[in-house]
Amino acid sequence: MSGEGDLLDEVTPDLVRRVEAALAEERVDEVRGLLTGLSATGQASILEQVSDDERDRLIGLLKGDLDPETLVELDEEVLEDVLDQLDSKDIAAAAAKLETDDATTILEELPEAERREVLAEMPAAERAEIEHALAYPENSAGRMMQRSLVRVPDRWTVGQVIDHCREATDLPEDVYDIFVVDGEGRLRGSVPLGRMLRTKRPVQILDIVDPDIPSVPAGADQAEVAHLFRDQNLVSCPVVDERGRLEGVIMVDDVVDVIDEEAEEDILKMGGVGTDDMYAPPIRTARMRALWLTVNLATAVLASLVIGQFEGAIEKIVALAVLMPIVASMGGNAGTQTVTVAVRSLATGQLTAANALRFVAKEAMVGGLNGIVFAFLMGSAVVLWYGDWRLGAVIGAAMVCNLLAAALAGTLIPLGLQKFGVDPAVSSTVFLTTVTDVIGFLAFLGLATLFLL
């Protein structure tokens, strides 16, 4: 039996190189043996790490042996490439073996015409469930939910429920909660599996039900669902329609994926990268990044215009040109720290209108305190360096101004963007950099002009 470390290191660089070497020498049986022994996550990792041509050849070799769960684990860019190598029957066969939510995730990546071809190849029951899920908006609870669950009438006894679980053939492999509905399919509550098994058979299931369990509407955004799971430590959550009828269930493993996606999306957007382009072609990557680089260029020009207003001062005191990047850099770094906390707190629901003022005040205090500390350090260094206490005082005052401005900008910019319905992760850093550069240069060069010339 493999140890825990072996499982964690299932796909090593050495294994990837062995697969590539066997593939180059057309040792087909060895390639198939190496990959079919891996888990779905392992197979996905191999497909993501090899080159595009090698991936295409691997898919051609593994069509019949590819674990359907592998498709779910793939990066979106790689998934598109893999799906291009599979015909409609292959995709339909894989989707039919997956849970509804996972199959929906695969099929939503296909063009409409190809999606219809794949659905036509699937059994009627699975096709109906996937079409029902695809009818919901993207990134909604309806897309995330599984329709495979244990649903029982509120008039049954515990014994009848147990017998149903033993005899039914269409139940999910893993069951955590039993969902109880009335005659019209409206959710009455749920019963944890452990509680039901500890209850005597004649007891009415309604007597042990939790009537106040949280549920989500099918149209709810996946981010709201993730907040609910995190706040209430849920393992599963029922999905209901507008009349309260039970539609499906969302499991915690799918929510973990959503939480990862939301966090990844925020990080990428804050870096000016709209999507994860790790596996995208160079031209597409360059095109996606060009927009925010253009915006950044415009803001850099604005900062240069500010510097241009003090050309005379810089010509007379060369030290200003040496020192002014320090002020701007310190403000930019301090602001990035603040804006990162603000954007993540907004994304997780920790920063709201109720505590926004306290958060702004706290960050302003932090910015002021750090400004004073680094003003003293930098001012002292400048006095020792240039022997001019006035220059040290100017850079110290500019440092306080810019770190305070960075703290305020780092909080108010994301809050303001969210107020106007703009994702604060998308453009906060660009606006922040502009503020810290402009304020930093203006404060330092302006004070220098007033007190040194």
N, C-alpha and C positions, 0 to 999 in steps of 0.2 A: 504493500500500500504506500502511496506517495505521501511524503510529509507535507506539513503546511507550507514550508518554504518552497517545495517543488511546485505546489499549486500556484503560489504567488508568482513564481518565475517560469510559468508554463512556456512562454514564448521568449526565448533568449536570442541575442544577436547570433549566436552560433547556430541555433536552429534555423533562423531565417537564411543564413548563408548556406546551410545544408540543403534547404529547399531550392534555393536559387541554383546551386551547383547541380543538383539532380535534374532540375528542369532544363538547364542548359545542355546537359548530356542526354536528355530525353529518357531518363530512367523513370518511366511513368509509374511503375508499381511502387517504387520507393517514394515518389512524390505523394502518391495517393495514401500510402501507409503513414507517412509523416503527418499528413493533415487530418486524415480520418480519425486518428488517435487523439486529436485535440478537442477541447470543448468548443462551443459556439463562439465564445469570446476569443479563444485562442486562434481559431480559424479566421475570425475577423481581423485580428491583429496581424496575422501573416499577410492577408490580402491588402491591408493598409500599408505595410512596410515595403512590399516589393514594387518594382516599376510597373508602369501602365501595361506594357507589353507582356511582362511576366504574369500580371494579374489576369489578363485576358486569356492567356494559355492555361492558367490554373483553373479558371472557371470552365473552360472547355473540357478539361480533364475531370473535374469534380462534379459536374452537373447533377449526377444521380446521387453522389455521396455527400453533397453539401448540406450541412445541418440547416434547416429553415431558420432556426434562431440566429444563425450567423448574419442573415440579412438585417435583422433588427439591431445588431451590435455595430454595424458599419457606419462610418462617417457618411454624411449625406452625399458629398461629392463622389466618394468611392461607391456608395450604393447605386447612384445613377449609372456609373460605369459598369457595375456588375449586372444591373438589370438590362442594360443594353446588350449584354452577351447571352441573356436567357430569352427563350421564346415564350409565348403566352402560356403554353401548357406547363412549362417548367415553373413559371412564376405562380400560376394557379395552384399547382400541386404543393408548392411551398406554403402559400398563403392559407390553404385549406387545413394545414397542420398547426397553424398558429392561433393564438387567442385573437378574438375579434379586434382588439385595440392594436395589437402588433401587425396583424394583416392589413388593417387600415393604414397604418404608418407606411407600410411598404407600397401599397397601391396609390396613395396620394402623391407619390413621387413620379408616377407615370403620366404621360400625356393622356388627354381625355380619350382619344381613339384607342390607344393601346390598353387603357384601363378597361374599356368596355369589352375588348377582346379577351382579356384575362378573366373578367367576371363571367363572361359567357362560358368559359371552360370549367367553372367551379360548380360544385353541387348546389342545388337550389337553396337549401337551408343556409349554408355558409354565405352564398351570394346575397341573400336577403339581409343578413345581419350586417355585412360589410356596407352594402348600399345604404342601409339605415344609418350607420355611423358616419358615412361620407356626406350625408345630408346635413349634418351639423357643421357649424363654422369651424375653421381650422383653429387649433389651440384651444378648443373648448372641452368641457367635461364630457360632452357627448362623443367626441373623438377619442378621449382617453379611456372610456369605460369598457369593461368586459360585460357581455350579455350573459355569459355563463356564470350562474350563481345558484344558491339554494333558496328558492322562493316557496313558502308554504302558506296555506290558508289559515286565518286566525281561529277557525273553528276546530282545528286538529288538536290532538293530544300529543304529548311528548313521544309516546310510543309510535304513533302514526308517522311522526317526523323521522324518527330513527329508522323505521321500516322503509320509508321513502328514500332516505339517503343510501340505504343498503341496496335497494332494488333498481333505482333509476340509473340509466346508462348515459345521460347527457349532463351529468354534474361535473364541475371543475375538479381537477386533481387535488388541489389544496383548498380547504374550506376553513375559515376562521369564524364566520358569523352566519347565522340563519336569519333570513329576512322574512318577516311576517306581513302579509297583505290582507286587506279585506276582500269582499266579493267583487269589487270593481277594480282591484289591483292597486289600491292606494296603500302606501307604506304605513304600517301600524307601529313598526319598531324592529328591533333585532335581538337575537339571543346569541351570546357567545357559545361556541361549540362546547367548551368545557363545562359551562353551567348546564347545558341541556343534558350532557352525558351523566351528570351527577343528580339529575332529577328523575323521580320515579315515572314510569310509563303512563299511568292514568292521569297525570297532571295536565291541565290545559296549557298549551304553549303560550297562550295570551297571559297566563298568570305569571310567567317568568320573563316576559319580554321587557326590554328597555324602550319605553315609548318616546323618550326625548333625545334619541340619537341625532347627531347632525346629519344633514343630507344636503346635496347641492343640486341646483337646477341644471338640466342638460346643456343650457347655453352659457353656463358660468365659464369665465376665463380660467385657463389652467394655472395661472399665477395665484388666483384667489383660492383655488383648490389646494395648492401647495401650502399657502398660509394656514389654511384650516387644518391640514394634517400636522403641520409643525406645531401650531398653537395647542391642539388638543391631543397630540400624541396618538393619532389614529393608525390602525392597521388597514382598515378598509372603510369606505364611505359609500353609501347608496346614492344613486343618481335618479332624480325624479323629473317628470314632465311638469307642465304648468298646472295640472290638476292633482299633483301629488302622487301620481301612479309610478310605481317602481319601473325604471328603465334598464338599469344595470348597476354595476359596482366598480369603483376605482380602487385598486390595490396599492399598497405603499411602495412596492417596487417601481411602479410607473411614476409615482410622485417623486421618488428620489431622482429619476431621470429628468423630470421637469425642473426640479431644484438645481440640478447640475447645469441644465441648459440655460436657465435664467441667469445663474451666476456667471457662466461662460459668456453669455450674450452681453452682460453689463461690462465685463472686463474688456471684451473686444471693442465694444462701442466707445469706451473711455479711451482706448488707444487709437481711435479713428478708423477702426476696421469693422465694417458692418457685419460681416459673417466670418466664420472660421474658414480661412482660405488655405489651410495647410496642404490640401490635396488638389486645389484648383490649378488650372493651367496658368502660366506666368502672365499671359496677356490679360486674362480675366482678373487676376489678382491686382495687376497694375491699374486696370481701369477702376476697380472697386476702391482702391486706396487714393486715386488721383483727386477725388472730390474734396476730401478733407485736407489733403496737401495744398490744394488751391486756396481753400479758406485760410489755412495756416499762413500761406504766402501773403495773403491780403493783410492779415493781422500783423505779420512781421514788418510789412511796409509801413503800417501805421506807427509801430514802435520806432522805426527808422526816421519817420517824419518828426516825431517828438525829439529824437536826438539831434536832427538837423536844425532845430530851433536854437540849439546851444553850441553851434560850431565855434563861435568866437571864444566861449569859455573853455572849450576843449583844446583849442589852439594855444591858449595862454597857459593853461594848467594841464600838461600832458597826463598827470597822474589820474585825472578824471576818467580818461579813456581806459586806463588800466583797471580802475576800481569799479566802474559802473556795472560791468557784467556780474560782479559779486552780489550787488543789491538785487538785481533782477532774478538771478539764479536762486538766491535764498527765498525770495518771495514765491517763485514758481514752485519750488519744492514744498514749502510750507502749505501753499494753497492746494497742491496735489494731495497732500495728506488729508486735509480737511474735506476736499471734494470727494475723495474716495470713501471716507466714512459717511458722508451725507448721501451719496448716491446709493450705497449699499443699504443704509438704514431706510431710505425711501423704498427701495425694492422689497425689503423684508417687512415693511409696515411698522418698523420701530419709530420712525420719524413721521409725525403727523402734525396736523394743524394745532393740536392740543399742546404739544411740547416743542414746537418749532422755535418759539421765542426764547425758551430756556437753552435750546441747543445753540442758537445764534449767539446768545450772550456768553455761553461757556466757551465757544470757539474763539470769540473776540477776546476773551480774557486770556485764553491760551496763547493766541497770537501776540497780544500785548506783552505778556510775560516773556515769551521767547524773544520778542523784539528787543526788550530791555537787556536780556542776557547777552544776545549776540551783538547788540549795539556796543555794549561794554567791551566784549572780546575783540570785535573788529576795529572799534575806535582806538583801543589800546595798541593793536597791531599796527594801525596806520600811523599813529604818533611815533612809535618806535621805528617804523619803516622810513617815513618821510620827515620826521622831526617837526611836524606842524599840527599843533593841538586843534586848530580850527578845522583842518581837513578831517581829523579824527571825529570831531563833534558833528560835522556835516554828514559823514557816512553813517555815524551812529543814529542820528535823527532820521535819516532816510531809511535805515534798516527797520526802525520802529514803525514808521509810516507804512512801509511796504508789507511787513509781516502782519500788521493789523488789517490792512486792505486785503491781503491774501486770505485771511481768516474769514472776513466778512463776505468776500466774493465766493469763497469755497462753500459757504452755506447758502447765501442768497441766490446765487445763479441756479443751482439745481432746484431749489424751492420755487423760484420764479418760473423756470422752464416747465416744471410739473403743473404749476398753476395754469399755464397757458396750453396745457395738453401736449407738450413736447417731452419726449423721453429724455430725462436729465442725463442719462448715460451717454447719449449720442454726441452732444456738443458742449458739455460743461467744461471740459478741459481746454477747448479752443478759446472760449470766452475768458476762462480763468487766466490762461497764458497772456492774453491781450491785456487784461486788467493789471496783472503783476508787472509786466514789462513796462506798460505806459506809466503806471503809478511809480514804479521803481526809478525809471529814468527821469521822470518829471520831478520827483521829490529830490533825488540826489543832485541832478544838474541845476534844478531851480534854486535849491538851498546854496549850492556852490556859487552860483551867479550872484546871489544876494549878499553872501557873507565873505566870499573870498576875492571878489573883484572890486 
